[in-house]
């Protein structure tokens, strides 16, 4: 009696063949593993600092009637956070805040009008904190002095001793690696899938598959599974190099690693949807890069890959916050450095899922078999 054809076995055969071809492709290896590792090595060797940020808060009871407070509130480079003292302390411990400023009126009328104390944490990059205190804040005070007192006296004096609370050390790699992993997943999901299925269609490979008993859905699943396996291996390599060579923070160790891999899997599935759309709308191979760059370039520049989106103008930040790569980067940084769980990142994961539903609905409409 003739044995029934196994769709699963046929799909796995396609997966093995496609995975073997991917590993033999220099461009796939370079873009997925090489470029992200180069960026990680460069930023890893630069030192142990985090991204530059002037995100501050004012201590409860601070004097708000002085010119320093008003100048800092209105300065474009400074973002003032208003939270409860407990939330501000938590943000300091996790490196989300650069410092908490306490501005008090000076009881000594012969000295400066105000005393400014700073509270920070070990999680903050000391270079950034020193620059803010000795250059930026001192510069603001000097400008007010020149306008108000000249060289007679100072409007404020900064306490040279910064109060420090314990906190996890935030390194450059803790910000850069999630962005580079996201870049790798995004590039592979879009460029890899787009070129793969376009070439399979152009070379009539898909048409030959139709002569076999395997169903169309299993053909797509087999090819997609090979990309997923390859990129999960890539993610392991990137995280492994970052952890072993540059002490990338995995707060809960192996548990954090597993959650990052699950998040990467979800993001890759979403990003592959963009690749299916590009392969469907592209008329020839030369049009794939322009179409793919419409999806990758804005996210690479605006999704917090190299620096925080807080550095962008306020009118641009809402655009940054709707990009799927932004939410992957935010969720991964929260999981890796802050010890958040996948469930606590429900907002970021939910937005990724919405993007997935929308993009696959479009992909189904535009995808071509021949």
FENMOBEL-V152229 format. One record per pair of residues at least 12 apart in sequence whose C-alpha atoms are under 6 Angstrom apart, sorted by the first residue. I is the first residue (numbers start at 0). J is the second residue. If there is no record, write none. Layout:
BEGIN
{{I	J} {I	J}}
END
This chain:
BEGIN
{{6	213} {10	217} {10	221} {13	221} {14	221} {14	222} {14	225} {17	225} {18	225} {31	183} {32	233} {35	179} {43	172} {43	245} {47	170} {47	171} {48	124} {48	170} {48	171} {49	124} {49	169} {49	170} {49	171} {53	77} {54	77} {54	78} {54	79} {54	96} {54	97} {55	79} {55	96} {55	97} {55	98} {55	99} {56	79} {56	80} {56	99} {57	99} {57	100} {57	101} {58	99} {58	100} {58	101} {61	101} {61	102} {61	103} {62	102} {62	103} {91	120} {92	120} {92	166} {94	122} {94	123} {98	118} {98	119} {99	117} {99	118} {100	116} {100	117} {101	115} {101	116} {102	114} {102	115} {111	153} {111	154} {111	155} {111	156} {112	154} {112	155} {113	155} {114	155} {114	156} {115	157} {115	158} {116	158} {117	161} {118	161} {118	162} {118	163} {119	163} {120	163} {120	164} {120	165} {120	166} {121	165} {121	166} {121	168} {122	166} {122	167} {122	168} {122	169} {172	247} {173	247} {177	328} {178	304} {178	328} {184	267} {185	270} {188	270} {188	271} {188	274} {189	271} {189	273} {189	274} {192	274} {193	274} {193	275} {193	277} {193	278} {197	278} {200	369} {248	336} {249	335} {250	335} {250	336} {250	338} {269	355} {272	358} {272	359} {275	362} {276	362} {279	365} {279	366} {279	367} {301	319} {302	319} {302	324} {302	325} {323	351} {326	347} {330	344}}
END
